[in-house]
Amino acid sequence: METKREAARQAAAEKRERTAAEKQTRAAEQKARAAEKRAQLEEKRAQEAEERDPDRSVVPWLRQLGCGLEDAREAAAYCATMPPEATMEERIRAALRFLSARRRRSATPAGPGRSAGSPVPERVNVPPEIAQPAAAGAAAGASVS
């Protein structure tokens, strides 16, 4: 009987130790998540502050020209690859080229036999009877009278 009690006491002590270790682990994970969240928030605030500064970022200039925030941020990321000695004017011009090139690629319709980047044909050869059916019908109606 005494051995059963001793085994139960030992099992209870082990269980208390496990729960205490689990609590410590959860607390450490919560602290790590909170620290990561704070770091992300600080990084976001720093990015927003930099984006509002017209001396350091092209974002406020592009926003003033009517670009959306995400487009302006993508263009700013593109401009970040430029050499540090580039002037703000050069950066803005590069950002505008980046945005216009991207729009040109996405605005080109892709039809049968054409890829999305291929140019749209100037004119399609259509037989005259198909191209002007209303004019042909009006001419036929005028000759019947």
C-alpha positions in Angstrom: 0.0 0.0 0.0 2.8 2.3 0.9 4.4 1.8 -2.5 1.2 2.8 -4.3 1.0 6.0 -2.3 4.7 6.8 -3.0 4.1 6.1 -6.8 1.0 8.4 -6.8 3.0 11.2 -5.0 5.8 10.8 -7.5 3.4 10.9 -10.5 1.7 14.1 -9.1 5.1 15.7 -8.6 6.1 14.9 -12.2 2.8 16.3 -13.4 3.3 19.5 -11.5 6.8 19.8 -13.0 5.5 19.2 -16.5 2.7 21.8 -16.2 5.2 24.3 -14.7 7.6 23.7 -17.7 4.7 24.0 -20.1 3.7 27.3 -18.5 7.2 28.7 -18.8 7.4 27.6 -22.5 4.1 29.3 -23.3 5.1 32.4 -21.5 8.4 32.5 -23.4 6.5 32.0 -26.7 4.1 34.8 -25.9 7.0 37.1 -25.1 8.7 36.2 -28.4 5.5 36.8 -30.3 5.0 40.2 -28.5 8.6 41.2 -29.3 8.2 40.2 -32.9 4.9 42.2 -33.2 6.6 45.2 -31.6 9.5 45.0 -34.1 7.1 44.7 -37.0 5.1 47.7 -35.8 8.3 49.7 -35.4 9.5 48.7 -38.8 6.1 49.7 -40.3 6.2 53.1 -38.5 9.7 53.7 -39.8 8.7 52.8 -43.3 5.7 55.1 -43.2 7.8 58.0 -41.8 10.3 57.5 -44.6 7.6 57.3 -47.2 6.2 60.7 -46.0 9.6 62.4 -46.3 9.8 63.8 -49.8 13.6 64.2 -49.5 14.2 60.5 -49.0 11.4 58.7 -50.8 9.6 58.8 -54.2 6.3 57.7 -52.5 4.9 61.1 -51.6 5.8 62.4 -55.1 4.0 59.5 -56.8 1.1 59.7 -54.5 0.8 63.4 -55.4 0.7 62.4 -59.0 -2.3 60.1 -58.3 -0.6 56.7 -57.9 -2.0 54.2 -55.4 0.0 53.4 -52.3 0.9 49.9 -53.3 2.0 51.0 -56.8 4.1 53.8 -55.2 5.7 51.3 -52.8 6.5 48.9 -55.6 8.1 51.7 -57.6 10.0 52.8 -54.5 11.3 49.3 -54.0 12.5 49.4 -57.7 14.2 52.8 -57.1 16.0 51.3 -54.0 18.1 49.4 -56.5 19.5 52.6 -58.0 22.9 53.9 -57.0 22.8 56.1 -53.9 24.2 59.1 -55.8 21.0 59.3 -58.0 19.1 62.5 -57.5 15.5 62.5 -56.5 14.5 63.6 -59.9 16.2 60.6 -61.5 14.5 58.3 -58.9 11.1 59.8 -59.7 11.6 59.4 -63.5 12.8 55.8 -63.0 9.7 55.1 -60.8 7.4 56.5 -63.5 9.1 54.4 -66.2 8.7 51.4 -64.0 5.0 52.0 -63.5 4.3 52.8 -67.1 6.2 49.7 -68.3 4.2 47.6 -65.9 0.9 49.0 -67.0 1.8 48.6 -70.7 2.5 44.9 -70.2 -0.7 44.3 -68.3 -2.9 46.4 -70.6 -2.0 44.5 -73.8 -4.8 42.0 -74.4 -3.9 38.4 -75.1 -5.9 36.8 -77.8 -5.6 33.6 -79.7 -2.2 33.2 -81.2 -0.8 36.1 -79.2 1.1 36.2 -76.0 0.3 38.9 -73.4 3.5 40.9 -74.4 3.0 40.8 -78.2 1.8 43.9 -79.9 -1.8 44.3 -81.1 -2.1 44.3 -84.9 -2.8 47.7 -86.5 -5.6 46.4 -88.8 -7.2 43.1 -89.5 -8.0 42.2 -93.1 -11.8 41.8 -93.2 -13.7 41.2 -96.4 -15.8 44.3 -97.4 -19.2 42.4 -97.2 -18.5 41.5 -93.6 -16.9 44.8 -92.6 -19.9 46.9 -93.8 -23.1 44.9 -93.6 -25.3 47.9 -92.8 -24.0 49.8 -95.8 -24.5 46.7 -98.0 -28.1 46.2 -96.7 -28.9 49.9 -97.3 -27.6 49.8 -100.8 -29.6 46.7 -101.6 -32.8 48.2 -100.1 -32.3 51.4 -102.1 -32.0 49.4 -105.4 -35.2 47.4 -104.7 -37.4 50.5 -104.5 
